[in-house]
Amino acid sequence: MAIRFLLTNDDGIYARGLSALYQELSKDAECLVVAPEIEQSAVGHAITIARPLMVRKDRKNGNFLGYAVAGTPADCVKIGICELAGGPVDLVVSGINRGANVGINVLYSGTVSAATEAAIQGVPSMAISLDTREEADFTAAARFARKMAAFILENPLPHVALNVNVPAIPEEEIRGVVVAKQGRERLMESFDKRIDPRENTYYWLAGETELPVHEDDESDCSALKRGMITITPICYDLTRHDLLDGLKTRVRAHFSGLGTTVVLKGE
């Protein structure tokens, strides 16, 4: 049986990064594209529940390109796996995003959320991004995505997505590959205030992404800036497990003093 990949992104079905990914991964697997019909950057893990999820077959130069979905990247993965693939999916790949997805920005990323949704569905997955906002050559990133796909198929990680970031430098200048933890780089927000022709006020979110003063050298943000390809395992369990026991003790002490019967699960 042929290997089957589901490809998606948050830049839209016509994005050059997605096209480069399809061209490279199609060398090893049957690739089905299920992607947003328009750009869905920074929508995070949003899903569509208040309106129908419209899906249409899209073509390019007369050939079937994939399914364009009037929804989010997470929508694309859900409906792709459950309805459109027509059978088991061996790997979900999201990207290639134009712009890095490291640090706190991982939480906002539609690219990463698509891979995370696949992990929730129990399908191996990765998100891959190129560290540039300019028009770029995605060839090197696509070649690395192919290597990563082979690695994941040989080393499946249940319910884990791999977040991959590639520096936008000549391929021969990349200093290596590192497994890195998520850093704390974030957008330092500012808002551009404007007035429309009807005297209504509106704002454009602006700002610059900045590293904290004391960012760990082993983080994805730091390693990427040093010219390394970064790989970060992403889990959708947001629980701070290290705080559970201490929080139980504090909750018991506080609420028992109020005359409330405290029942803590697991005790």
C-alpha positions in Angstrom: 0.0 0.0 0.0 1.3 3.4 -0.9 2.4 5.9 1.8 -0.1 8.7 2.0 0.6 12.3 3.3 -1.9 15.1 4.0 -0.4 18.5 3.3 -1.8 21.8 4.6 -0.7 25.3 5.7 -2.0 28.6 7.0 -0.8 30.8 4.1 -3.5 29.5 1.7 -3.7 26.8 -0.9 -1.8 28.8 -3.6 1.2 29.6 -1.3 4.6 28.9 -2.8 5.8 27.2 0.3 3.0 24.6 0.1 3.8 24.1 -3.6 7.5 23.4 -2.9 6.5 21.0 -0.1 4.2 19.1 -2.5 6.8 18.9 -5.2 9.4 17.4 -2.9 7.2 15.0 -0.8 5.4 13.7 -3.8 8.7 11.9 -4.7 8.1 9.5 -1.8 4.3 9.4 -1.1 0.8 10.1 -2.4 0.2 13.7 -1.3 -3.3 15.2 -0.8 -3.5 19.0 -0.3 -6.2 20.2 2.0 -5.6 23.9 2.7 -7.4 27.1 3.5 -8.8 28.9 0.5 -7.3 32.2 1.8 -4.5 33.1 4.2 -5.2 32.1 7.8 -2.0 33.2 9.5 -2.1 33.6 13.4 -5.5 32.0 13.8 -4.1 29.5 16.3 -6.1 26.4 16.9 -9.5 27.9 16.0 -12.1 25.6 14.4 -15.3 26.4 12.6 -18.6 25.5 14.4 -21.0 28.5 13.8 -21.3 28.0 10.0 -21.0 25.2 7.4 -17.5 24.3 6.4 -17.3 24.9 2.7 -15.0 22.7 0.6 -14.3 22.9 -3.1 -12.0 21.1 -5.4 -9.3 23.4 -6.7 -7.4 23.2 -10.0 -4.2 24.7 -11.3 -3.5 24.7 -15.1 -6.4 22.3 -15.5 -5.0 19.8 -13.0 -6.4 18.9 -9.6 -4.5 20.9 -7.0 -6.3 19.9 -3.8 -9.2 20.9 -1.6 -9.7 24.5 -0.7 -11.4 24.9 2.6 -13.3 28.0 3.8 -11.9 27.5 7.3 -8.8 27.3 9.5 -5.7 25.1 9.3 -7.1 22.9 12.1 -10.4 22.6 10.1 -8.4 21.4 7.1 -6.7 18.7 9.1 -10.0 17.5 10.8 -12.0 17.3 7.6 -9.0 16.0 5.6 -8.4 13.1 7.9 -12.0 12.3 8.6 -13.6 12.9 5.2 -11.4 13.8 2.3 -8.4 11.4 2.5 -10.6 8.4 1.8 -8.4 6.2 3.9 -5.6 6.2 6.5 -3.1 9.0 6.5 0.5 8.2 7.4 1.7 11.7 8.0 0.4 15.3 8.1 2.8 18.0 7.1 2.0 21.7 7.6 3.9 24.4 5.8 6.2 25.5 4.5 5.4 28.7 6.4 6.9 32.0 5.4 8.2 33.2 8.8 9.6 31.3 11.7 7.3 29.8 14.3 9.3 29.8 17.5 8.9 31.0 21.1 5.6 32.2 22.3 4.4 32.7 18.7 3.9 28.9 18.4 0.7 29.5 20.4 -0.7 31.8 17.7 0.5 29.9 14.7 -2.0 28.3 12.3 0.9 26.3 10.8 1.8 24.7 14.1 -1.8 24.2 15.2 -2.5 22.2 12.0 0.3 19.8 13.0 -1.0 19.7 16.6 -4.5 18.9 15.4 -3.1 15.9 13.6 -1.4 14.8 16.8 -4.7 15.0 18.6 -6.2 12.8 15.8 -3.4 10.3 16.5 -1.6 10.9 13.1 2.2 11.6 13.1 2.8 15.2 12.0 5.2 18.1 11.6 5.0 21.8 11.0 7.9 23.4 9.0 8.7 27.1 8.7 11.3 29.2 6.9 12.8 32.1 8.9 12.0 35.0 6.6 9.1 37.3 5.8 10.5 38.2 2.4 10.0 36.3 -0.9 12.2 33.3 -0.5 13.5 30.1 -2.1 11.8 27.2 -0.3 13.9 24.5 -2.0 16.3 23.8 0.9 13.5 23.7 3.4 11.4 21.4 1.2 14.4 19.0 0.9 14.8 19.0 4.7 11.1 18.4 5.0 11.5 15.2 2.9 14.3 14.0 5.2 12.1 14.8 8.3 9.2 12.9 6.8 11.4 9.8 6.4 12.6 10.2 10.0 9.1 10.5 11.4 7.9 7.4 9.6 10.8 5.5 11.0 10.5 7.0 14.5 6.8 7.7 15.1 6.0 9.7 18.2 2.4 9.1 19.4 0.3 12.2 19.9 3.3 14.5 19.4 3.9 17.1 16.6 7.4 18.1 15.6 7.8 21.9 15.0 10.7 22.5 12.5 12.2 25.8 11.7 14.8 26.4 8.9 17.1 29.4 8.8 16.7 31.5 5.6 20.4 31.2 4.6 22.2 29.4 1.8 21.9 25.6 2.4 25.7 25.2 2.7 25.8 27.8 5.5 23.3 25.9 7.8 25.3 24.9 10.8 23.4 21.8 11.7 20.2 20.3 13.2 19.4 20.7 16.9 16.5 19.4 19.1 15.5 22.5 21.0 13.0 23.5 23.6 10.4 26.2 22.9 11.8 29.6 23.8 10.2 32.8 25.1 10.6 35.1 22.0 7.4 37.0 21.5 5.8 39.9 19.6 6.2 43.2 21.6 2.9 44.7 20.6 2.2 48.1 19.3 -0.9 49.4 17.6 -1.1 51.8 14.6 -4.1 53.9 15.2 -6.0 55.2 12.2 -9.2 56.9 11.2 -11.4 55.7 8.4 -13.3 58.1 6.0 -16.4 58.0 8.3 -14.3 59.1 11.3 -14.3 55.6 12.9 -11.2 54.6 14.7 -9.4 51.4 13.9 -6.1 49.8 14.7 -3.5 47.7 13.0 -1.5 45.3 15.2 2.2 46.0 14.6 5.3 45.6 16.7 8.6 43.6 16.6 9.4 40.1 17.7 12.1 40.3 20.4 14.1 37.8 22.4 14.0 38.2 26.2 17.2 39.5 27.7 17.9 36.1 29.4 16.8 33.8 26.6 18.2 30.2 27.0 20.9 29.4 24.5 19.3 26.0 24.0 15.9 27.4 22.9 14.5 27.2 19.4 14.7 31.0 19.1 18.4 31.2 20.0 19.4 28.1 17.9 17.6 29.4 14.8 19.4 32.7 15.1 22.7 30.9 15.2 21.9 29.3 11.8 20.7 25.9 13.1 17.6 24.0 11.9 15.5 23.5 15.0 13.2 20.6 15.9 10.8 21.0 18.9 8.4 18.3 20.1 5.0 19.9 20.7 2.3 18.5 23.0 -1.3 19.7 23.3 -1.4 18.9 27.1 -1.0 22.4 28.6 -1.1 21.2 32.2 1.7 22.3 34.5 2.2 18.8 36.0 5.0 20.1 38.2 2.5 22.4 40.0 -0.3 19.9 40.6 0.7 18.6 44.1 1.5 22.1 45.5 -1.7 23.5 44.1 -3.7 20.7 45.7 -2.3 21.5 49.1 -3.0 25.2 48.7 -6.6 24.6 47.5 -7.3 22.3 50.4 -6.0 24.8 52.9 -7.9 27.7 51.4 -11.2 26.2 50.7 -11.4 23.9 53.8 -11.1 27.1 55.9 -14.3 28.4 54.2 -16.3 25.4 55.4 -16.3 23.8 52.0 -15.9 20.1 51.4 -12.9 19.8 49.1 -12.7 16.7 46.9 -9.5 16.5 44.9 -9.5 13.9 42.1 -7.0 11.1 42.6 -7.1 11.2 46.4 
